[in-house]
Amino acid sequence: MHVDHDRRTGKVRDVLCFSCNAALGQFKDRPHVLKRAAEYPEGNVWKPTLVTPGIYQLPS
């Protein structure tokens, strides 16, 4: 078990398992990144779209 804290305030939020705490740390508590990561195993891959030669747009 590991103590999870808010990176901005330093306040303790909860106690998590090692894997969950490490994942939040890797994603730096950014919800939009966590949501995109959660979509990956569901088959929603992050392939860029060619807009013009040499210019690609990443999915939002």
SVG drawing of the C-alpha trace seen along z (x, -y; Angstrom):
<svg xmlns="http://www.w3.org/2000/svg" viewBox="-13 -23 20 27">
<polyline fill="none" stroke="black" stroke-width="0.4" points="0.0,0.0 1.2,-3.5 0.1,-6.9 -1.2,-8.9 -0.9,-12.7 -2.0,-15.6 1.1,-16.8 0.0,-20.5 -1.1,-20.8 0.8,-17.9 -2.3,-16.8 -2.9,-13.1 -5.8,-11.8 -5.9,-8.1 -4.0,-4.8 -3.5,-2.9 -1.7,0.2 1.8,-0.2 0.6,0.2 -2.2,-2.4 0.0,-4.9 2.8,-4.5 0.4,-4.9 -0.9,-8.2 2.6,-9.3 3.6,-8.4 0.6,-10.2 1.3,-13.2 -2.4,-13.3 -3.5,-14.6 -7.1,-13.4 -6.9,-13.8 -3.9,-11.6 -5.5,-9.0 -8.6,-8.9 -6.6,-8.4 -4.6,-5.6 -7.9,-4.0 -9.1,-4.0 -6.1,-2.2 -7.0,1.4 -10.6,0.8 -9.1,0.6 -9.3,-3.1 -5.7,-3.6 -4.1,-6.9 -3.2,-7.0 -2.4,-10.4 -4.3,-11.6 -2.4,-13.0 -3.7,-16.6 -1.2,-17.7 2.1,-16.2 4.3,-16.2 1.5,-17.5 -0.3,-15.1 -3.1,-15.7 -3.3,-13.6 -6.7,-12.5 -8.1,-14.5"/>
</svg>
